[in-house]
């Protein structure tokens, strides 16, 4: 069953005097539970496409259907609520609120969702344990390594129970060991939780783990293939 | 629509705001200190202003005509010796029957010519009870020669140091007091100087002659009054609680509704003093406004810097689902907490200073150079700060309003952040 359907997505923006066509006629369908990578060289439109899928940016043309909702028809407040309840985000860096502990960061979205304290405490604890940070729950981001911070971000994205997790270059700032560990966690949780993941990357390690690779080139889809995944060494 | 809406509990809002406030501890401490010191200065400055005004008012009331005066209609606009309350005795009985919380003093005010063997000067003769009148407490300590009047002294007068100099008289000397009558004749009484006072108020020292009320009453008898009815120019009412003035004014007016009298409060009796206080207060408000401007820029600087530094973080929060409304509330909450802290610290600093000065006072006599005369009254050279409850509320509300207002622009700026633009920074 299709969770995400993009129809004729185009995005133009002005950069000084020049008009840039960031995306052009992008049609894409992603099914529930997929672990898909958006790949392509810098400037190919990966981040722009992720922003449009996540309702952070509006397309110049086309429609985005996500979980039976047309995002392009929602106003800003409704989009904000949609992101809160349906989507999870993992960014490349500066992912966490620095004044909150790891546990509070994971709880934050659930607080905004209005979940009861006991439920959010339990879920936050569970996901932090799952990403291997059980003993570091009360540390603030500054007291965690880059890899640990990204794990907290993964726990935060999943604890809120999203239908789709969007990750923009999640391993770009990590060393090989941390990148491998993070991918392993995301892949495992994708299967265990049946959560759909779409991430942009040019990291071959990430591509190796993806079950589907969508290649963007100059703002258009240049390739879309199913991929046999390889387990990373433990 | 999703049908689900974001929800930000106040506890989370306050927790985030509080922690954000302490991200740059030094900056927050410096901002807080400047606001608190400014606020503390405003508290002390306004306390001193109110203290000096109240001291002047209290002195003016004791030296002058009390909180309330019952006197002939039209006397205030055009005082004249022939305007008096002929049946002072019955009026006094009516006033006593009201059980006013305070004292009622009979007064006779006359415009006279005071003459000695060498000179003559215009003077104001004030007949009073030489024991119970509040002027005793005010002027007796200011005697520089002789002694105070004794009850029943039908010749004794007290004069100021300025008048004594101009008349070239000393204690024991004779002064003839002459007053015109309504019919155009004149009448005179011989007074003997019992004492000389130096109040440092030129209007008193050069012009005032004090006597026992019976001495002054002899002039009213000369105007045709019946001495048995104890005529007076006015009854001055000195209230135990100045705050009850409005109440008692109404009560007295109602009780004397049929009488040919005017009931005035001290503000109506001394408009020049009221005007002076209004002008001086305006100066204090200018000072307060400057403090408020300092507070505005202090908070604006801190909150705006903190907002600009966190643009990316706001983008992240917006991406995660925090609404514009919540971001606005978060930044406003930071301003509110900052102002709360500033007001608390300001009250500790300013309130502490106020408490100390209210007890020990500040001696301004060196600055005043011996002359404490202002607007026809005098200010005590040692000033004690005074702050009314209304002032405390006024100052606190002013700082709160100003700090909240100064947080609006940064809050709007934060709320305008779009996730994509912010995350690109």
Interface residues (C-beta under 8 A of the other chain):
Chain A: X51 X54 X56 X57 X69 X74 X76 X77 X78 X80 X81 X82 X83 X84 X85 X86 X89 X91 X94 X95 X97 X98 X99 X100 X108 X109 X111 X112 X113 X114
Chain B: X1 X2 X4 X5 X6 X7 X8 X9 X12 X16 X19 X20 X23 X312 X313 X316 X317 X318 X319 X320 X321 X322 X323 X324 X326 X419 X420 X423
